Amino acid sequence: MPFIEINQLTGRDAETKAAIIDEVTAAYSRVTGIAPEKVWVKISETDPGDWGIGGKPLGGPTAK
């Protein structure tokens, strides 16, 4: 079974996450021919203060 993990910042509602899972599953299934029920999708969310780009945190007191 393919396992797809999506890492994103917190803040999206349950409806949006459900749509992401649905669309990613459909796209993977369409391209690979694997049945949608065999595709696993996991969304992992991270607080902006725990994620950085270019040495700078995306959230918190030092974020721009």
mmJSON file of the N, C-alpha and C atoms, coordinates in Angstrom:
{"data_MODEL":{"atom_site":{
"group_PDB":["ATOM","ATOM","ATOM","ATOM","ATOM","ATOM","ATOM","ATOM","ATOM","ATOM","ATOM","ATOM","ATOM","ATOM","ATOM","ATOM","ATOM","ATOM","ATOM","ATOM","ATOM","ATOM","ATOM","ATOM","ATOM","ATOM","ATOM","ATOM","ATOM","ATOM","ATOM","ATOM","ATOM","ATOM","ATOM","ATOM","ATOM","ATOM","ATOM","ATOM","ATOM","ATOM","ATOM","ATOM","ATOM","ATOM","ATOM","ATOM","ATOM","ATOM","ATOM","ATOM","ATOM","ATOM","ATOM","ATOM","ATOM","ATOM","ATOM","ATOM","ATOM","ATOM","ATOM","ATOM","ATOM","ATOM","ATOM","ATOM","ATOM","ATOM","ATOM","ATOM","ATOM","ATOM","ATOM","ATOM","ATOM","ATOM","ATOM","ATOM","ATOM","ATOM","ATOM","ATOM","ATOM","ATOM","ATOM","ATOM","ATOM","ATOM","ATOM","ATOM","ATOM","ATOM","ATOM","ATOM","ATOM","ATOM","ATOM","ATOM","ATOM","ATOM","ATOM","ATOM","ATOM","ATOM","ATOM","ATOM","ATOM","ATOM","ATOM","ATOM","ATOM","ATOM","ATOM","ATOM","ATOM","ATOM","ATOM","ATOM","ATOM","ATOM","ATOM","ATOM","ATOM","ATOM","ATOM","ATOM","ATOM","ATOM","ATOM","ATOM","ATOM","ATOM","ATOM","ATOM","ATOM","ATOM","ATOM","ATOM","ATOM","ATOM","ATOM","ATOM","ATOM","ATOM","ATOM","ATOM","ATOM","ATOM","ATOM","ATOM","ATOM","ATOM","ATOM","ATOM","ATOM","ATOM","ATOM","ATOM","ATOM","ATOM","ATOM","ATOM","ATOM","ATOM","ATOM","ATOM","ATOM","ATOM","ATOM","ATOM","ATOM","ATOM","ATOM","ATOM","ATOM","ATOM","ATOM","ATOM","ATOM","ATOM","ATOM","ATOM","ATOM","ATOM","ATOM","ATOM","ATOM","ATOM","ATOM","ATOM"],
"id":[1,2,3,4,5,6,7,8,9,10,11,12,13,14,15,16,17,18,19,20,21,22,23,24,25,26,27,28,29,30,31,32,33,34,35,36,37,38,39,40,41,42,43,44,45,46,47,48,49,50,51,52,53,54,55,56,57,58,59,60,61,62,63,64,65,66,67,68,69,70,71,72,73,74,75,76,77,78,79,80,81,82,83,84,85,86,87,88,89,90,91,92,93,94,95,96,97,98,99,100,101,102,103,104,105,106,107,108,109,110,111,112,113,114,115,116,117,118,119,120,121,122,123,124,125,126,127,128,129,130,131,132,133,134,135,136,137,138,139,140,141,142,143,144,145,146,147,148,149,150,151,152,153,154,155,156,157,158,159,160,161,162,163,164,165,166,167,168,169,170,171,172,173,174,175,176,177,178,179,180,181,182,183,184,185,186,187,188,189,190,191,192],
"type_symbol":["N","C","C","N","C","C","N","C","C","N","C","C","N","C","C","N","C","C","N","C","C","N","C","C","N","C","C","N","C","C","N","C","C","N","C","C","N","C","C","N","C","C","N","C","C","N","C","C","N","C","C","N","C","C","N","C","C","N","C","C","N","C","C","N","C","C","N","C","C","N","C","C","N","C","C","N","C","C","N","C","C","N","C","C","N","C","C","N","C","C","N","C","C","N","C","C","N","C","C","N","C","C","N","C","C","N","C","C","N","C","C","N","C","C","N","C","C","N","C","C","N","C","C","N","C","C","N","C","C","N","C","C","N","C","C","N","C","C","N","C","C","N","C","C","N","C","C","N","C","C","N","C","C","N","C","C","N","C","C","N","C","C","N","C","C","N","C","C","N","C","C","N","C","C","N","C","C","N","C","C","N","C","C","N","C","C","N","C","C","N","C","C"],
"label_atom_id":["N","CA","C","N","CA","C","N","CA","C","N","CA","C","N","CA","C","N","CA","C","N","CA","C","N","CA","C","N","CA","C","N","CA","C","N","CA","C","N","CA","C","N","CA","C","N","CA","C","N","CA","C","N","CA","C","N","CA","C","N","CA","C","N","CA","C","N","CA","C","N","CA","C","N","CA","C","N","CA","C","N","CA","C","N","CA","C","N","CA","C","N","CA","C","N","CA","C","N","CA","C","N","CA","C","N","CA","C","N","CA","C","N","CA","C","N","CA","C","N","CA","C","N","CA","C","N","CA","C","N","CA","C","N","CA","C","N","CA","C","N","CA","C","N","CA","C","N","CA","C","N","CA","C","N","CA","C","N","CA","C","N","CA","C","N","CA","C","N","CA","C","N","CA","C","N","CA","C","N","CA","C","N","CA","C","N","CA","C","N","CA","C","N","CA","C","N","CA","C","N","CA","C","N","CA","C","N","CA","C","N","CA","C","N","CA","C","N","CA","C","N","CA","C"],
"label_alt_id":[null,null,null,null,null,null,null,null,null,null,null,null,null,null,null,null,null,null,null,null,null,null,null,null,null,null,null,null,null,null,null,null,null,null,null,null,null,null,null,null,null,null,null,null,null,null,null,null,null,null,null,null,null,null,null,null,null,null,null,null,null,null,null,null,null,null,null,null,null,null,null,null,null,null,null,null,null,null,null,null,null,null,null,null,null,null,null,null,null,null,null,null,null,null,null,null,null,null,null,null,null,null,null,null,null,null,null,null,null,null,null,null,null,null,null,null,null,null,null,null,null,null,null,null,null,null,null,null,null,null,null,null,null,null,null,null,null,null,null,null,null,null,null,null,null,null,null,null,null,null,null,null,null,null,null,null,null,null,null,null,null,null,null,null,null,null,null,null,null,null,null,null,null,null,null,null,null,null,null,null,null,null,null,null,null,null,null,null,null,null,null,null],
"label_comp_id":["MET","MET","MET","PRO","PRO","PRO","PHE","PHE","PHE","ILE","ILE","ILE","GLU","GLU","GLU","ILE","ILE","ILE","ASN","ASN","ASN","GLN","GLN","GLN","LEU","LEU","LEU","THR","THR","THR","GLY","GLY","GLY","ARG","ARG","ARG","ASP","ASP","ASP","ALA","ALA","ALA","GLU","GLU","GLU","THR","THR","THR","LYS","LYS","LYS","ALA","ALA","ALA","ALA","ALA","ALA","ILE","ILE","ILE","ILE","ILE","ILE","ASP","ASP","ASP","GLU","GLU","GLU","VAL","VAL","VAL","THR","THR","THR","ALA","ALA","ALA","ALA","ALA","ALA","TYR","TYR","TYR","SER","SER","SER","ARG","ARG","ARG","VAL","VAL","VAL","THR","THR","THR","GLY","GLY","GLY","ILE","ILE","ILE","ALA","ALA","ALA","PRO","PRO","PRO","GLU","GLU","GLU","LYS","LYS","LYS","VAL","VAL","VAL","TRP","TRP","TRP","VAL","VAL","VAL","LYS","LYS","LYS","ILE","ILE","ILE","SER","SER","SER","GLU","GLU","GLU","THR","THR","THR","ASP","ASP","ASP","PRO","PRO","PRO","GLY","GLY","GLY","ASP","ASP","ASP","TRP","TRP","TRP","GLY","GLY","GLY","ILE","ILE","ILE","GLY","GLY","GLY","GLY","GLY","GLY","LYS","LYS","LYS","PRO","PRO","PRO","LEU","LEU","LEU","GLY","GLY","GLY","GLY","GLY","GLY","PRO","PRO","PRO","THR","THR","THR","ALA","ALA","ALA","LYS","LYS","LYS"],
"label_asym_id":["A","A","A","A","A","A","A","A","A","A","A","A","A","A","A","A","A","A","A","A","A","A","A","A","A","A","A","A","A","A","A","A","A","A","A","A","A","A","A","A","A","A","A","A","A","A","A","A","A","A","A","A","A","A","A","A","A","A","A","A","A","A","A","A","A","A","A","A","A","A","A","A","A","A","A","A","A","A","A","A","A","A","A","A","A","A","A","A","A","A","A","A","A","A","A","A","A","A","A","A","A","A","A","A","A","A","A","A","A","A","A","A","A","A","A","A","A","A","A","A","A","A","A","A","A","A","A","A","A","A","A","A","A","A","A","A","A","A","A","A","A","A","A","A","A","A","A","A","A","A","A","A","A","A","A","A","A","A","A","A","A","A","A","A","A","A","A","A","A","A","A","A","A","A","A","A","A","A","A","A","A","A","A","A","A","A","A","A","A","A","A","A"],
"label_entity_id":["1","1","1","1","1","1","1","1","1","1","1","1","1","1","1","1","1","1","1","1","1","1","1","1","1","1","1","1","1","1","1","1","1","1","1","1","1","1","1","1","1","1","1","1","1","1","1","1","1","1","1","1","1","1","1","1","1","1","1","1","1","1","1","1","1","1","1","1","1","1","1","1","1","1","1","1","1","1","1","1","1","1","1","1","1","1","1","1","1","1","1","1","1","1","1","1","1","1","1","1","1","1","1","1","1","1","1","1","1","1","1","1","1","1","1","1","1","1","1","1","1","1","1","1","1","1","1","1","1","1","1","1","1","1","1","1","1","1","1","1","1","1","1","1","1","1","1","1","1","1","1","1","1","1","1","1","1","1","1","1","1","1","1","1","1","1","1","1","1","1","1","1","1","1","1","1","1","1","1","1","1","1","1","1","1","1","1","1","1","1","1","1"],
"label_seq_id":[1,1,1,2,2,2,3,3,3,4,4,4,5,5,5,6,6,6,7,7,7,8,8,8,9,9,9,10,10,10,11,11,11,12,12,12,13,13,13,14,14,14,15,15,15,16,16,16,17,17,17,18,18,18,19,19,19,20,20,20,21,21,21,22,22,22,23,23,23,24,24,24,25,25,25,26,26,26,27,27,27,28,28,28,29,29,29,30,30,30,31,31,31,32,32,32,33,33,33,34,34,34,35,35,35,36,36,36,37,37,37,38,38,38,39,39,39,40,40,40,41,41,41,42,42,42,43,43,43,44,44,44,45,45,45,46,46,46,47,47,47,48,48,48,49,49,49,50,50,50,51,51,51,52,52,52,53,53,53,54,54,54,55,55,55,56,56,56,57,57,57,58,58,58,59,59,59,60,60,60,61,61,61,62,62,62,63,63,63,64,64,64],
"pdbx_PDB_ins_code":[null,null,null,null,null,null,null,null,null,null,null,null,null,null,null,null,null,null,null,null,null,null,null,null,null,null,null,null,null,null,null,null,null,null,null,null,null,null,null,null,null,null,null,null,null,null,null,null,null,null,null,null,null,null,null,null,null,null,null,null,null,null,null,null,null,null,null,null,null,null,null,null,null,null,null,null,null,null,null,null,null,null,null,null,null,null,null,null,null,null,null,null,null,null,null,null,null,null,null,null,null,null,null,null,null,null,null,null,null,null,null,null,null,null,null,null,null,null,null,null,null,null,null,null,null,null,null,null,null,null,null,null,null,null,null,null,null,null,null,null,null,null,null,null,null,null,null,null,null,null,null,null,null,null,null,null,null,null,null,null,null,null,null,null,null,null,null,null,null,null,null,null,null,null,null,null,null,null,null,null,null,null,null,null,null,null,null,null,null,null,null,null],
"Cartn_x":[0.832,0.0,0.876,0.623,1.377,0.951,1.915,1.681,2.206,1.329,1.69,1.568,2.654,2.617,2.746,1.854,1.849,2.186,3.225,3.601,3.199,2.441,1.979,1.857,1.753,1.543,0.115,-0.088,-1.421,-2.305,-3.615,-4.526,-5.607,-5.506,-6.557,-7.647,-8.894,-10.009,-10.185,-11.033,-11.244,-11.77,-12.624,-13.177,-12.081,-11.176,-10.069,-9.139,-8.825,-7.956,-8.601,-9.905,-10.599,-10.513,-10.637,-10.539,-9.126,-8.115,-6.724,-6.532,-6.981,-6.843,-7.558,-8.752,-9.521,-8.813,-8.358,-7.72,-6.386,-5.575,-4.282,-4.5,-5.445,-5.764,-6.216,-7.116,-7.628,-6.515,-5.64,-4.55,-3.588,-3.211,-2.287,-2.903,-4.154,-4.855,-4.943,-5.262,-5.394,-4.061,-2.983,-1.676,-1.096,-1.28,-0.659,-1.556,-2.869,-3.803,-4.108,-3.563,-3.822,-5.193,-5.963,-7.304,-7.224,-8.124,-8.096,-8.112,-8.816,-8.893,-7.567,-6.608,-5.284,-4.287,-4.703,-3.816,-4.029,-2.964,-3.01,-2.443,-3.113,-2.636,-2.649,-1.546,-1.435,-1.066,-1.798,-1.458,-0.85,0.37,1.044,1.104,0.698,0.693,1.72,2.335,3.363,3.035,3.22,3.053,4.098,3.746,4.715,5.99,5.887,7.067,8.038,7.585,8.428,8.989,8.814,9.241,10.022,11.131,11.927,12.377,12.601,13.14,14.267,15.389,16.53,17.046,16.938,17.435,16.497,15.317,14.343,13.069,12.551,11.292,10.13,9.12,7.962,6.98,7.095,6.185,6.953,6.276,6.911,7.467,8.143,8.572,9.631,10.415,11.464,11.053,9.822,9.341,9.07,9.238,8.951,7.715],
"Cartn_y":[-1.188,0.0,1.251,2.168,3.417,4.257,4.933,5.804,7.182,8.168,9.536,10.395,11.1,11.973,13.424,14.254,15.682,16.421,17.239,18.066,19.501,20.099,21.461,22.185,23.499,24.301,24.13,24.288,24.2,25.318,25.11,26.181,25.822,24.67,24.293,23.518,23.775,23.106,21.672,20.921,19.504,19.315,20.203,20.097,20.239,21.178,21.384,20.179,19.656,18.482,17.271,17.113,16.012,16.157,17.378,17.622,17.331,17.702,17.412,15.904,15.168,13.714,13.111,13.568,13.06,13.321,14.54,14.909,14.203,14.106,13.426,11.938,11.334,9.931,9.707,10.546,10.412,10.569,11.546,11.772,10.59,10.101,8.973,7.742,7.496,6.348,6.447,7.624,7.837,7.597,8.104,8.003,6.593,5.928,4.622,3.442,3.678,2.583,1.794,2.224,1.56,2.015,1.083,1.399,2.414,3.402,4.428,3.867,2.769,2.217,1.628,1.519,1.024,2.152,3.396,4.555,5.165,5.263,5.88,7.295,8.247,9.635,10.089,10.658,11.188,12.657,13.49,14.908,15.144,15.643,16.012,17.531,18.086,19.545,19.994,21.114,21.675,23.133,23.526,24.924,25.763,26.951,27.779,28.071,28.148,28.411,27.245,26.075,24.883,24.556,25.46,25.232,26.461,26.252,27.381,27.2,28.321,28.338,29.352,28.956,29.868,30.345,29.495,29.838,30.699,30.945,31.796,31.015,31.119,30.454,31.148,30.366,30.942,31.578,31.3,31.877,32.248,32.902,33.288,34.697,35.101,36.489,36.957,36.028,36.456,36.3,35.899,35.702,37.031,37.05,38.276,38.087],
"Cartn_z":[0.0,0.0,0.0,-0.895,-0.868,0.331,0.921,2.071,1.707,1.663,1.299,2.544,2.888,4.06,3.605,4.114,3.816,5.098,5.058,6.193,5.884,6.804,6.584,7.918,7.828,9.021,9.52,10.808,11.386,10.849,10.953,10.601,9.597,8.967,8.017,8.742,8.37,9.046,8.542,9.24,8.925,7.5,7.053,5.694,4.645,4.841,3.905,3.901,5.092,5.164,4.489,4.65,3.987,2.466,1.976,0.53,0.027,0.804,0.43,0.313,1.328,1.322,0.112,-0.166,-1.304,-2.628,-2.828,-4.096,-4.297,-3.244,-3.344,-3.652,-2.967,-3.204,-4.641,-5.126,-6.488,-7.522,-7.319,-8.267,-8.289,-7.123,-7.05,-7.704,-7.41,-7.971,-9.486,-9.977,-11.427,-12.14,-11.585,-12.239,-12.139,-11.011,-10.811,-11.135,-11.175,-11.383,-10.123,-9.0,-7.723,-7.21,-6.687,-6.186,-5.038,-5.02,-3.972,-2.552,-2.338,-0.98,-0.497,-1.393,-1.002,-0.77,-0.991,-0.83,0.553,1.298,2.626,2.533,3.164,3.211,4.662,5.094,6.461,6.377,7.094,7.187,8.564,8.572,9.809,9.86,10.996,11.127,12.168,11.867,12.727,13.016,14.242,14.625,13.891,13.391,12.665,13.456,14.778,15.596,15.648,15.218,15.212,13.837,12.888,11.518,11.059,10.395,9.931,8.495,7.845,6.487,6.453,5.907,5.805,7.152,8.153,9.482,10.3,9.8,10.487,10.788,12.014,12.317,11.592,11.255,10.573,11.536,12.807,13.805,15.049,15.945,17.204,17.17,18.232,18.388,17.389,16.809,15.875,14.416,14.181,12.8,12.141,10.82,10.06,9.234],
"occupancy":[1.0,1.0,1.0,1.0,1.0,1.0,1.0,1.0,1.0,1.0,1.0,1.0,1.0,1.0,1.0,1.0,1.0,1.0,1.0,1.0,1.0,1.0,1.0,1.0,1.0,1.0,1.0,1.0,1.0,1.0,1.0,1.0,1.0,1.0,1.0,1.0,1.0,1.0,1.0,1.0,1.0,1.0,1.0,1.0,1.0,1.0,1.0,1.0,1.0,1.0,1.0,1.0,1.0,1.0,1.0,1.0,1.0,1.0,1.0,1.0,1.0,1.0,1.0,1.0,1.0,1.0,1.0,1.0,1.0,1.0,1.0,1.0,1.0,1.0,1.0,1.0,1.0,1.0,1.0,1.0,1.0,1.0,1.0,1.0,1.0,1.0,1.0,1.0,1.0,1.0,1.0,1.0,1.0,1.0,1.0,1.0,1.0,1.0,1.0,1.0,1.0,1.0,1.0,1.0,1.0,1.0,1.0,1.0,1.0,1.0,1.0,1.0,1.0,1.0,1.0,1.0,1.0,1.0,1.0,1.0,1.0,1.0,1.0,1.0,1.0,1.0,1.0,1.0,1.0,1.0,1.0,1.0,1.0,1.0,1.0,1.0,1.0,1.0,1.0,1.0,1.0,1.0,1.0,1.0,1.0,1.0,1.0,1.0,1.0,1.0,1.0,1.0,1.0,1.0,1.0,1.0,1.0,1.0,1.0,1.0,1.0,1.0,1.0,1.0,1.0,1.0,1.0,1.0,1.0,1.0,1.0,1.0,1.0,1.0,1.0,1.0,1.0,1.0,1.0,1.0,1.0,1.0,1.0,1.0,1.0,1.0,1.0,1.0,1.0,1.0,1.0,1.0],
"B_iso_or_equiv":[0.0,0.0,0.0,0.0,0.0,0.0,0.0,0.0,0.0,0.0,0.0,0.0,0.0,0.0,0.0,0.0,0.0,0.0,0.0,0.0,0.0,0.0,0.0,0.0,0.0,0.0,0.0,0.0,0.0,0.0,0.0,0.0,0.0,0.0,0.0,0.0,0.0,0.0,0.0,0.0,0.0,0.0,0.0,0.0,0.0,0.0,0.0,0.0,0.0,0.0,0.0,0.0,0.0,0.0,0.0,0.0,0.0,0.0,0.0,0.0,0.0,0.0,0.0,0.0,0.0,0.0,0.0,0.0,0.0,0.0,0.0,0.0,0.0,0.0,0.0,0.0,0.0,0.0,0.0,0.0,0.0,0.0,0.0,0.0,0.0,0.0,0.0,0.0,0.0,0.0,0.0,0.0,0.0,0.0,0.0,0.0,0.0,0.0,0.0,0.0,0.0,0.0,0.0,0.0,0.0,0.0,0.0,0.0,0.0,0.0,0.0,0.0,0.0,0.0,0.0,0.0,0.0,0.0,0.0,0.0,0.0,0.0,0.0,0.0,0.0,0.0,0.0,0.0,0.0,0.0,0.0,0.0,0.0,0.0,0.0,0.0,0.0,0.0,0.0,0.0,0.0,0.0,0.0,0.0,0.0,0.0,0.0,0.0,0.0,0.0,0.0,0.0,0.0,0.0,0.0,0.0,0.0,0.0,0.0,0.0,0.0,0.0,0.0,0.0,0.0,0.0,0.0,0.0,0.0,0.0,0.0,0.0,0.0,0.0,0.0,0.0,0.0,0.0,0.0,0.0,0.0,0.0,0.0,0.0,0.0,0.0,0.0,0.0,0.0,0.0,0.0,0.0],
"pdbx_formal_charge":[null,null,null,null,null,null,null,null,null,null,null,null,null,null,null,null,null,null,null,null,null,null,null,null,null,null,null,null,null,null,null,null,null,null,null,null,null,null,null,null,null,null,null,null,null,null,null,null,null,null,null,null,null,null,null,null,null,null,null,null,null,null,null,null,null,null,null,null,null,null,null,null,null,null,null,null,null,null,null,null,null,null,null,null,null,null,null,null,null,null,null,null,null,null,null,null,null,null,null,null,null,null,null,null,null,null,null,null,null,null,null,null,null,null,null,null,null,null,null,null,null,null,null,null,null,null,null,null,null,null,null,null,null,null,null,null,null,null,null,null,null,null,null,null,null,null,null,null,null,null,null,null,null,null,null,null,null,null,null,null,null,null,null,null,null,null,null,null,null,null,null,null,null,null,null,null,null,null,null,null,null,null,null,null,null,null,null,null,null,null,null,null],
"auth_seq_id":[1,1,1,2,2,2,3,3,3,4,4,4,5,5,5,6,6,6,7,7,7,8,8,8,9,9,9,10,10,10,11,11,11,12,12,12,13,13,13,14,14,14,15,15,15,16,16,16,17,17,17,18,18,18,19,19,19,20,20,20,21,21,21,22,22,22,23,23,23,24,24,24,25,25,25,26,26,26,27,27,27,28,28,28,29,29,29,30,30,30,31,31,31,32,32,32,33,33,33,34,34,34,35,35,35,36,36,36,37,37,37,38,38,38,39,39,39,40,40,40,41,41,41,42,42,42,43,43,43,44,44,44,45,45,45,46,46,46,47,47,47,48,48,48,49,49,49,50,50,50,51,51,51,52,52,52,53,53,53,54,54,54,55,55,55,56,56,56,57,57,57,58,58,58,59,59,59,60,60,60,61,61,61,62,62,62,63,63,63,64,64,64],
"auth_comp_id":["MET","MET","MET","PRO","PRO","PRO","PHE","PHE","PHE","ILE","ILE","ILE","GLU","GLU","GLU","ILE","ILE","ILE","ASN","ASN","ASN","GLN","GLN","GLN","LEU","LEU","LEU","THR","THR","THR","GLY","GLY","GLY","ARG","ARG","ARG","ASP","ASP","ASP","ALA","ALA","ALA","GLU","GLU","GLU","THR","THR","THR","LYS","LYS","LYS","ALA","ALA","ALA","ALA","ALA","ALA","ILE","ILE","ILE","ILE","ILE","ILE","ASP","ASP","ASP","GLU","GLU","GLU","VAL","VAL","VAL","THR","THR","THR","ALA","ALA","ALA","ALA","ALA","ALA","TYR","TYR","TYR","SER","SER","SER","ARG","ARG","ARG","VAL","VAL","VAL","THR","THR","THR","GLY","GLY","GLY","ILE","ILE","ILE","ALA","ALA","ALA","PRO","PRO","PRO","GLU","GLU","GLU","LYS","LYS","LYS","VAL","VAL","VAL","TRP","TRP","TRP","VAL","VAL","VAL","LYS","LYS","LYS","ILE","ILE","ILE","SER","SER","SER","GLU","GLU","GLU","THR","THR","THR","ASP","ASP","ASP","PRO","PRO","PRO","GLY","GLY","GLY","ASP","ASP","ASP","TRP","TRP","TRP","GLY","GLY","GLY","ILE","ILE","ILE","GLY","GLY","GLY","GLY","GLY","GLY","LYS","LYS","LYS","PRO","PRO","PRO","LEU","LEU","LEU","GLY","GLY","GLY","GLY","GLY","GLY","PRO","PRO","PRO","THR","THR","THR","ALA","ALA","ALA","LYS","LYS","LYS"],
"auth_asym_id":["A","A","A","A","A","A","A","A","A","A","A","A","A","A","A","A","A","A","A","A","A","A","A","A","A","A","A","A","A","A","A","A","A","A","A","A","A","A","A","A","A","A","A","A","A","A","A","A","A","A","A","A","A","A","A","A","A","A","A","A","A","A","A","A","A","A","A","A","A","A","A","A","A","A","A","A","A","A","A","A","A","A","A","A","A","A","A","A","A","A","A","A","A","A","A","A","A","A","A","A","A","A","A","A","A","A","A","A","A","A","A","A","A","A","A","A","A","A","A","A","A","A","A","A","A","A","A","A","A","A","A","A","A","A","A","A","A","A","A","A","A","A","A","A","A","A","A","A","A","A","A","A","A","A","A","A","A","A","A","A","A","A","A","A","A","A","A","A","A","A","A","A","A","A","A","A","A","A","A","A","A","A","A","A","A","A","A","A","A","A","A","A"],
"auth_atom_id":["N","CA","C","N","CA","C","N","CA","C","N","CA","C","N","CA","C","N","CA","C","N","CA","C","N","CA","C","N","CA","C","N","CA","C","N","CA","C","N","CA","C","N","CA","C","N","CA","C","N","CA","C","N","CA","C","N","CA","C","N","CA","C","N","CA","C","N","CA","C","N","CA","C","N","CA","C","N","CA","C","N","CA","C","N","CA","C","N","CA","C","N","CA","C","N","CA","C","N","CA","C","N","CA","C","N","CA","C","N","CA","C","N","CA","C","N","CA","C","N","CA","C","N","CA","C","N","CA","C","N","CA","C","N","CA","C","N","CA","C","N","CA","C","N","CA","C","N","CA","C","N","CA","C","N","CA","C","N","CA","C","N","CA","C","N","CA","C","N","CA","C","N","CA","C","N","CA","C","N","CA","C","N","CA","C","N","CA","C","N","CA","C","N","CA","C","N","CA","C","N","CA","C","N","CA","C","N","CA","C","N","CA","C","N","CA","C","N","CA","C","N","CA","C"],
"pdbx_PDB_model_num":[1,1,1,1,1,1,1,1,1,1,1,1,1,1,1,1,1,1,1,1,1,1,1,1,1,1,1,1,1,1,1,1,1,1,1,1,1,1,1,1,1,1,1,1,1,1,1,1,1,1,1,1,1,1,1,1,1,1,1,1,1,1,1,1,1,1,1,1,1,1,1,1,1,1,1,1,1,1,1,1,1,1,1,1,1,1,1,1,1,1,1,1,1,1,1,1,1,1,1,1,1,1,1,1,1,1,1,1,1,1,1,1,1,1,1,1,1,1,1,1,1,1,1,1,1,1,1,1,1,1,1,1,1,1,1,1,1,1,1,1,1,1,1,1,1,1,1,1,1,1,1,1,1,1,1,1,1,1,1,1,1,1,1,1,1,1,1,1,1,1,1,1,1,1,1,1,1,1,1,1,1,1,1,1,1,1,1,1,1,1,1,1]
}}}
